[in-house]
Amino acid sequence: MLTVCSDTHSSEGHALEGRTIEAVREADAVIHAGDFTSTSALDAFHDVADTLYPVHGNADSATVRERLPTARTVEYEGVRIAVTHRRDGGPTALSLFGRQKGADLVISGHSHDPGVVETDEVTLLNPGSHAQPRGNRPGHAELVPADDGLDGKLVQPDGTVFEEFSI
């Protein structure tokens, strides 16, 4: 399983709870789309995730920014994934970013609003924020291998699945 988180915004620790911490611990790999805020949060994610692919966000401290890239590309079960925190220009800019990276899936954060957008070229996924939803549903994403790609779901920390999708 691939678990996707974003926008932790914690000064102390990973702020994971419920199904979200279970999903991070169970995952083959974890992608974090930025805004840990502190090195404490980043280090805590490293402690609970076997394999972590993070990027930094706009609210991350200078120390976190020094340790993490702005963007990265990851392969998972034959699916090419481009990860960034945000791209000015919304879905159009994220789609362009994905095409430039040869990606099937683009993961971003920043808005704290979980959702999936299908475009002609690439699927856009924002897992939301598990810790500071800012008026949105708290969430993370879980993706598992399928016959023709990945099956995914957006999940609240209490375990409620609120959207399912395929890549």
N, C-alpha and C positions, 0 to 999 in steps of 0.2 A: 504494500500500500504506500502511496505517496500522500503525505499530509501537507497542506498549504495554510500558512498563517500570515498575518500582517498586522501592522499598527498596534503593537503591544503597549507602547507608551508607558513604560514602567521605570521607576527609579530604583526599584529593588526586586530582582528576580523576574521570572518568566511570566507571571500573572496567569498561568494556565490552571484550569480547573475542569472537573467533570469529564465529559467525553473528549474535550479538546486535549487535555493532558494524556488521556488514554491513547488517543489517535497519534499524538506525537511519539509516545513511547513505543507503540506498536509498529510504526512506520519503517519501511525500508529506507526511506529518505524523507526529509522535511525541507520544504522551500519556505523561506520567510521573505516577504516582499517589502521589508524595511520599516523603519520607525520603531526600533527597539527602545530608543531614547538613551539608554545607559549601557555601559559595559557590563553592569550587573545583570541586566536582562539578556544581553547577548551571551554572556558566559553561562547563564542558567539554561538557555536553550541548548548550548553545546553539551551541557551536562545531561540533559534528558533525551536528546535526539542522537541516534546512532550515526546518522549522516545528515549534515545540515548544509544547505545551499542558501545563504543569505545575501541580500543586497542592502545597502543603506538607504535611508529615507531622508526627507528634508528636516525632520525633527531630531535626527540622531546627533549625539554629541560629537565633537571633533575627534575624540578617541575612537568612537565606533566608526566614523567615516574613514579614518585612517586604516582601519582593519578590513573594510568591506568595499567591494566594487559598487559602482552605480547601477550596473546591469550585468547579467550573465546569461549564458545559455546552458541548458542541462538536457541530457537525453534520459528518458525513463521509459522502459518497455517499448522502444522503437518510436516514441513520440518526442519530437524536438520542442523544447519549452524555452521561451525567452522570458526573462524575469527582470522587472524594473519596479521602482516604487511608483513613479508617475511620469507621464509625458504630457507636457502642455499641448493642448489640441484635442484632448479627449479620445474617443474611440478611433477617429481617423488617424491620429498620431500613433496610437497603440498598434493599429493594424499595420501601418507603415513600418514601425519598429519590428513587428513580427515578420513581415516580408523581408526586411533587410537581414534578419537573422536566420531566415529559412525555417521559421518556426511553424508548428501546427497549433500551438497554444501560447498565448501571451498571458502572463500572470502579473498583475499590478496591485498596488494598495492605494493608500492616500485618502480615498474618499470615506473610508469606514463603512461603505455601503456594499454589502455582498451581492454578487450577481454574475450572470453569464450572458455574454452577447455573442451571437453567431454572426460573423461577417462572411463575405464570399471567400476570403483567403485564409482566415485564421479565427480561432475561437478566443475570446477575451474573458478572463476569469479574474474577479476580485473576490477574495475570500472574506472581505470585511475585517472587522476587528473583534477578536475573541475577548478583549479586556476593556476596551473603551468604544462602544458602538456609536456614541454620539447621536442618539435618537434613532439609529437603525437597529436591525436585529444583530446581536452578537453572533459571530460565526467563524468558521474555518471550513476548508474543503478537504474531502477525502477522495482520492482517485485510485481505482484498481484496474489491473489489466483486463481487457475484453478481447474477443476474437479479432476485432478490427480496430483496436486503439485502446482507449481508456473509458471507463464508466466513472462518473463522478457524482458527488452530492455535496451540497452545502448543508452544514450541520451546526446547530447551536450548541453551546457548552452543556446544556441539559440533555443533549442527545436527539433533540427534535430535528428531523430532516425537513428542510423547507424548499429545496430545489434539487432536481436530478437532471443530469445531462450526459452526453457522450462526446468524445473527441475522436 
